[in-house]
Amino acid sequence: MTGYFKLLTVIILLVIFLYYTIKTNVKYGYSLIDALKTNVLSIYIISVVIPLQYAIVEFHLSKQAASFGETIFLGLCHLLIVAMLLFPSKKTLIKSGNSLKWLGAIVAIAVASYFNPNNCNPPATLIGIYYVCSLLISSFVIYRSYNSTEIFEAMWNGFKIIVLIEFILAIAYPVLDMHEVTTMFYGAITGEHAERGFRSSAVGTFDHPGPLGLILSFIFIYFATNYAHGIRKKESLSFAIVSAIVVALSQSRASYIISILSVIIIYILRNVTKLKNIIRYSFIGILGILFISYIFIFHTDVGKNLFLSYEFNKMLMARFVHWYIGWNAFIKNPILGTGLNAHLSFISDNKIIRLLGLKLSENDFYATNPIHNSHLIILCELGLLGGILWIWGFYSLIKINIVSIIELNRNKIKYPTSHESMYAVSQNFAVLILIAYIVYAFIGWATMHYYTFVFVLISVFFSEKSRLEREISNPKKQ
């Protein structure tokens, strides 16, 4: 399948999707401009996970780049952000939320890291700066242009299409053993990742089973949260189940963990009425996770192969070694860090692997792959200030949403309106996706991809816009 044929096929499918959803939205009372606007955001969400992009600058670096690679792409998602500028802004909701300020501060530190005297790969940092700056611009445009209802509908429609596409590809491989689909988007390297030792894994539109499992776990959390709060229950349950099937076929262990964890946390958040009660409910949740994990790992063939095999022990040890290398890279330059997208170059230039007494070649996995811990990557590349800001951002965003959830649970309405239910979904989904991100980031670096940041930030914008709209409509509760 040629690149042009792929591009034409996807564009035709997106046009059909746009026509159908706009027609449906207009039928249910949306104006044509509002329907078009919402669906542009839906297509943006779809386009960040389907690689419709063109390489505008390809750096041939003499040193190894890290999480952001060594190519600058211009994608359909970037062009859609320009289209969003044509829509009028929500003037009453233009107030910047905590997430946008936090992202702006992280980007500022990332840009400053280019001038870091310890940065041994400035061109790689430029590539990283391009992606984080485009993320900041995209976030600002989305924040200024959309209210919570529009973001909800955009996620609903976009996530449904992503689930259907990934489900079809996951059935094609590994279920039907159609190897051709594994190389459709990223070539032969994806096919190698799909066939990992004893297990064949779905890769979908991604280059590795890990990102597929992560993104579909996020989508599973979204539909499961909607189901728990009574929004479009039949459809929510259906898409939650299909998402879970794709996660299962990805055979991503970390995605299994965050999916199971999210179900427990949904239960906790539905019942907590005081901050101190979280400890009690968390204890119940931990017991539930341990029980489910015990059954899955010790009493199913899939669980035994995934968690009790030699391949799992090898993978676990590889992560410990990687973290050890990363931590020593941070200790060597704790204040300023190595520079964005430059930690692998720093590790190589400073002979850290050799100094630690590890008998590894310069072309070894540890020297050519980003550290499999996204939190450690941030700490290593942006230094202590970047690491503290990173932790503070997650803490503050989770805390403010949990406070809103507790307030909702204390004033629980027996028959909530759709607006109340949507507000509850917005606060719960933000907490769930942030916790899922934090957990996955400890054991992988898929959380450093552009599309992962987009999913997290849109969920946070949804919660912030919902909260701000609620304050405006109920000024006495401020």
C-alpha positions in Angstrom: 0.0 0.0 0.0 1.6 3.3 -1.1 1.7 6.4 1.1 -0.5 8.3 -1.3 -3.2 5.6 -1.3 -3.1 5.5 2.5 -3.5 9.2 2.7 -6.4 9.3 0.2 -8.1 6.4 2.0 -7.9 8.1 5.4 -9.0 11.5 4.0 -12.1 9.9 2.3 -13.0 8.2 5.6 -12.5 11.5 7.5 -14.8 13.3 5.1 -17.5 10.6 5.5 -17.1 10.9 9.2 -17.3 14.7 9.1 -20.4 14.6 6.9 -22.2 12.0 9.1 -21.5 13.6 12.4 -22.3 17.1 11.3 -25.6 15.9 9.9 -26.4 14.1 13.1 -25.4 17.1 15.3 -27.5 19.5 13.3 -30.4 17.0 13.6 -30.1 17.2 17.4 -30.2 21.0 17.5 -26.6 22.1 17.0 -26.0 25.0 14.6 -24.0 24.2 11.5 -21.0 26.2 12.7 -21.0 24.5 16.2 -21.3 21.1 14.6 -18.4 21.8 12.2 -16.3 23.2 15.1 -16.9 20.2 17.3 -16.0 17.8 14.6 -12.8 19.6 13.7 -11.6 18.9 17.2 -12.8 15.2 16.8 -10.7 14.9 13.7 -7.8 16.5 15.5 -8.0 13.9 18.2 -8.1 11.1 15.5 -5.2 12.6 13.5 -2.8 12.6 16.5 -2.9 8.8 16.6 -3.0 8.2 12.9 0.3 9.2 11.3 -0.8 11.6 8.6 2.3 13.6 8.5 5.2 14.8 6.3 8.8 15.1 7.3 9.8 18.8 6.8 13.2 18.6 8.4 15.2 15.4 8.9 18.3 15.9 11.1 21.2 13.5 10.5 22.5 13.7 14.0 26.0 12.4 14.9 24.7 11.7 18.4 21.7 9.8 19.6 18.4 11.7 20.1 16.0 10.6 22.8 12.1 10.6 23.1 11.3 13.1 20.4 13.5 11.4 17.7 15.4 13.3 15.1 12.8 14.3 12.6 10.4 17.3 12.5 7.0 16.4 11.1 4.2 18.6 9.9 0.9 16.7 10.4 -2.8 17.0 9.7 -3.2 17.7 13.4 -1.1 20.9 13.1 -3.1 22.1 10.1 -6.4 21.6 12.0 -5.1 23.8 14.8 -4.8 26.6 12.2 -8.4 25.9 11.1 -9.5 26.2 14.8 -8.2 29.8 14.8 -11.0 30.7 12.4 -13.6 29.8 15.1 -14.6 32.6 17.6 -13.1 32.3 21.0 -15.2 31.7 24.2 -14.7 35.2 25.6 -16.3 34.3 29.0 -14.1 31.3 29.3 -10.7 32.7 28.1 -9.3 32.7 31.6 -6.2 30.5 31.6 -6.5 27.3 33.7 -3.8 25.8 36.0 -2.9 23.2 33.3 -2.1 25.8 30.7 0.1 27.8 33.1 1.9 24.6 34.1 2.5 23.5 30.5 3.8 27.0 29.7 6.3 26.8 32.6 7.5 23.3 31.5 7.9 24.6 27.9 9.9 27.6 29.2 12.3 25.3 31.0 12.6 23.1 28.0 13.4 26.0 25.7 16.0 27.3 28.2 17.6 23.8 28.2 18.9 24.6 24.7 21.3 27.1 26.2 22.4 24.6 28.9 26.2 24.5 28.9 26.0 20.8 29.7 23.8 20.1 26.6 25.9 17.9 24.3 23.2 17.7 21.6 21.5 21.1 21.0 20.1 20.0 17.6 18.2 17.2 19.3 16.9 19.7 21.8 15.6 21.9 18.9 13.5 19.0 17.8 12.1 18.6 21.2 11.4 22.3 21.5 9.4 22.2 18.2 7.1 19.5 19.6 6.6 21.0 23.0 6.0 24.5 21.6 3.5 23.1 19.0 1.8 21.3 22.0 1.5 24.6 23.9 0.1 26.4 20.9 -2.4 23.6 20.2 -3.4 23.6 23.8 -4.0 27.4 23.9 -6.1 27.3 20.7 -8.2 24.5 22.0 -8.6 26.1 25.4 -9.7 29.5 23.9 -12.1 28.0 21.3 -14.1 25.3 23.0 -16.4 24.9 26.0 -16.8 21.7 28.1 -19.8 20.4 26.1 -18.0 20.8 22.8 -14.9 19.1 24.2 -17.0 16.2 25.5 -18.7 15.7 22.2 -15.4 15.9 20.3 -13.9 13.3 22.6 -16.9 11.1 22.3 -16.9 11.1 18.5 -13.2 11.0 18.1 -12.6 8.2 20.6 -15.4 6.0 18.9 -13.7 6.3 15.5 -10.2 5.5 17.0 -11.7 2.4 18.8 -13.3 1.1 15.6 -10.1 1.6 13.6 -7.8 0.0 16.2 -10.3 -2.8 16.8 -10.4 -3.7 13.1 -6.6 -3.7 12.9 -6.2 -5.7 16.1 -8.6 -8.4 14.7 -6.6 -8.4 11.5 -3.4 -9.0 13.5 -2.9 -11.0 15.7 -6.3 -12.7 15.6 -6.4 -13.4 11.8 -2.6 -13.3 11.5 -2.7 -10.7 8.7 0.9 -9.5 9.0 0.4 -6.9 6.3 -1.5 -4.6 8.6 1.5 -4.4 11.0 3.6 -2.5 8.5 1.0 -0.2 7.0 1.9 2.9 9.0 5.6 2.6 10.2 7.1 -0.2 8.0 9.0 -3.3 8.9 10.1 -2.2 12.4 6.5 -2.3 13.5 6.2 -5.9 12.3 9.2 -6.8 14.4 7.6 -5.2 17.5 4.4 -7.0 16.9 6.1 -10.4 17.1 7.7 -10.3 20.5 9.1 -13.7 21.4 6.4 -16.2 22.3 3.5 -13.6 21.9 2.0 -11.8 18.9 0.7 -8.4 19.8 -1.6 -5.9 18.1 0.0 -2.6 17.1 -2.8 -0.9 15.3 -1.8 2.5 13.8 1.2 2.8 16.2 4.8 1.6 15.9 4.7 -0.6 19.0 2.1 -2.4 21.1 2.9 -0.2 24.2 1.4 3.1 22.8 -1.6 1.2 21.4 -2.3 -0.3 24.8 -1.8 3.1 26.6 -4.1 5.1 24.3 -6.8 2.5 24.3 -6.5 2.3 28.1 -7.2 6.0 28.2 -10.2 5.6 25.9 -11.4 2.6 28.0 -11.3 4.9 31.1 -13.3 7.5 29.3 -16.2 5.2 28.3 -16.1 3.3 31.6 -16.4 6.7 33.4 -19.3 7.7 31.3 -21.0 4.4 32.0 -20.5 4.7 35.7 -22.2 8.1 35.7 -25.1 7.1 33.5 -24.2 8.9 30.3 -25.3 7.0 27.1 -24.9 3.8 29.1 -25.4 1.2 26.4 -23.0 2.9 24.0 -20.5 3.6 26.7 -20.5 0.0 27.8 -20.1 -1.2 24.3 -17.1 1.0 23.5 -15.6 0.3 26.9 -15.7 -3.4 26.1 -14.3 -3.1 22.6 -11.5 -0.8 24.0 -10.7 -3.4 26.6 -10.5 -6.1 23.9 -7.9 -4.0 22.0 -5.9 -3.4 25.2 -5.9 -7.2 25.8 -4.7 -7.9 22.2 -1.9 -5.4 22.6 -0.5 -7.6 25.4 0.9 -4.5 27.0 1.5 -5.4 30.7 1.6 -1.7 31.8 -1.7 -1.1 30.0 -3.3 -4.1 31.8 -2.2 -2.6 35.1 -3.6 0.9 34.5 -6.9 -0.5 33.0 -7.5 -2.7 36.1 -6.4 0.1 38.4 -8.8 2.6 36.7 -11.8 0.3 37.4 -10.9 0.2 41.1 -10.4 4.0 41.2 -13.8 4.6 39.5 -15.4 2.7 42.5 -13.4 4.7 45.0 -14.2 8.1 43.4 -17.9 7.2 43.3 -18.1 6.7 47.0 -15.6 9.0 48.7 -17.1 12.0 50.6 -14.1 13.0 52.7 -10.4 13.3 51.9 -9.6 10.9 54.8 -12.0 8.3 53.4 -9.7 7.9 50.4 -7.3 5.9 52.5 -10.1 3.5 53.5 -11.4 3.1 50.0 -7.9 2.9 48.6 -7.2 0.0 51.0 -10.3 -1.8 49.7 -9.2 -1.0 46.1 -5.7 -2.4 46.7 -7.1 -5.7 48.1 -9.3 -5.8 44.9 -6.3 -5.3 42.6 -4.2 -7.9 44.5 -7.1 -10.5 44.2 -7.7 -9.8 40.5 -3.9 -9.9 39.9 -3.5 -13.2 41.8 -6.3 -14.9 39.8 -5.0 -13.5 36.4 -1.3 -14.2 37.0 -1.4 -17.6 38.7 -4.6 -19.1 37.3 -4.6 -18.1 33.6 -2.2 -19.2 30.8 -2.0 -15.7 29.5 -1.1 -14.3 32.9 1.5 -16.9 33.4 3.1 -16.3 30.0 3.1 -12.5 30.6 4.2 -12.3 34.2 6.0 -15.6 35.2 8.1 -16.1 32.1 11.8 -15.8 31.5 11.0 -13.0 29.0 9.2 -11.0 31.8 12.2 -11.4 34.2 14.6 -10.3 31.5 12.4 -7.2 30.7 12.1 -6.3 34.5 15.9 -6.5 34.9 16.4 -4.4 31.8 14.3 -1.7 33.3 16.2 -1.7 36.6 19.5 -1.3 34.7 18.0 1.5 32.6 16.7 3.3 35.7 20.1 2.9 37.4 21.8 4.5 34.3 19.3 7.3 34.2 19.6 8.1 37.9 23.3 8.3 37.6 23.0 10.6 34.6 20.8 12.9 36.7 23.2 12.8 39.7 26.0 13.9 37.3 24.1 17.0 36.4 21.2 17.5 38.9 20.5 21.2 38.6 20.4 22.0 34.9 19.8 18.5 33.5 21.1 17.2 30.1 18.8 19.3 27.9 15.5 18.2 26.3 15.7 15.2 24.1 19.4 14.8 24.9 19.8 12.4 27.8 21.0 9.5 25.5 23.8 11.8 24.1 24.7 12.8 27.6 24.9 9.2 28.8 27.1 8.3 25.8 29.4 11.3 26.0 30.0 11.0 29.7 30.7 7.2 29.4 28.1 6.6 32.2 27.5 3.0 31.2 31.2 2.2 31.3 31.8 4.1 34.5 29.0 2.1 36.2 30.9 -1.0 35.4 28.2 -2.4 33.0 29.7 -4.5 30.2 27.5 -3.0 27.4 28.4 -1.8 23.9 27.7 1.7 22.7 25.1 0.3 20.4 23.4 -1.6 23.2 19.6 -1.3 24.0 20.4 1.0 27.0 22.5 3.4 24.9 20.0 3.7 22.0 16.6 3.6 23.7 15.2 6.3 25.9 15.0 5.5 29.6 11.9 3.4 30.3 10.6 5.8 32.9 9.2 9.1 31.7 9.4 10.8 35.1 13.1 10.0 35.2 13.5 11.3 31.7 12.0 14.7 32.7 14.2 14.8 35.8 17.3 13.8 33.8 16.7 16.3 30.9 15.2 19.3 32.7 17.0 19.0 36.0 15.7 19.4 39.5 13.5 22.5 38.8 11.8 20.7 35.8 11.3 17.6 37.9 9.8 19.5 40.8 7.5 21.5 38.5 6.5 18.2 36.8 5.5 16.6 40.1 3.8 19.7 41.4 1.6 19.9 38.3 0.3 16.4 38.6 -0.3 16.8 42.3 -2.2 20.1 42.0 -4.4 19.0 39.1 -5.3 15.7 40.8 -6.0 17.5 44.1 -8.3 20.2 42.7 -10.4 17.5 40.8 -10.7 15.3 43.8 -11.9 18.2 45.9 -14.6 18.8 43.3 -15.5 15.1 43.3 -15.9 15.0 47.1 -18.1 18.1 46.9 -20.3 16.4 44.3 -20.5 13.2 46.3 -21.6 15.1 49.4 -24.4 16.8 47.5 -25.3 13.7 45.5 -28.4 14.3 43.5 -30.7 11.3 43.2 -31.7 12.1 39.6 -28.9 14.2 38.2 -29.4 16.2 35.0 -27.2 15.5 32.0 -25.2 18.6 32.8 -24.5 17.4 36.4 -23.5 14.0 35.1 -21.2 15.5 32.5 -19.6 17.6 35.2 -19.0 14.5 37.3 -17.5 12.7 34.3 -15.2 15.6 33.6 -13.7 15.7 37.1 -13.5 11.9 37.4 -12.0 11.4 34.0 -9.2 13.9 34.6 -8.2 12.2 37.9 -8.3 8.8 36.3 -6.2 9.7 33.2 -3.7 11.6 35.3 -3.2 8.6 37.7 -3.0 6.2 34.7 -0.4 8.4 33.1 1.7 8.6 36.3 1.6 4.8 36.8 2.5 4.0 33.2 5.2 6.6 33.1 7.1 4.7 35.8 7.6 1.7 33.6 7.7 3.1 30.0 8.4 6.0 27.8 5.3 5.9 25.5 4.0 8.6 27.8 6.5 11.0 26.2 4.8 10.8 22.8 3.0 13.9 21.4 -0.4 12.1 21.2 -0.2 11.0 24.8 0.2 14.6 26.0 -2.7 15.6 23.8 -5.0 13.1 25.3 -4.0 14.0 28.9 -4.3 17.8 28.3 -7.7 17.6 26.6 -9.1 15.6 29.5 -7.7 18.2 31.9 -9.2 21.1 29.8 -12.5 19.3 29.9 -12.5 19.3 33.7 -11.2 22.9 34.0 -13.8 24.2 31.6 -16.6 22.3 33.3 -15.5 23.7 36.7 -15.2 27.3 35.4 -18.7 27.1 33.7 -20.1 25.8 36.9 -18.6 28.7 38.9 -20.0 31.2 36.4 -23.5 29.7 36.4 -23.5 29.3 40.3 -21.7 32.4 41.5 -22.9 31.9 45.1 -20.8 28.6 45.3 -17.5 30.3 44.5 
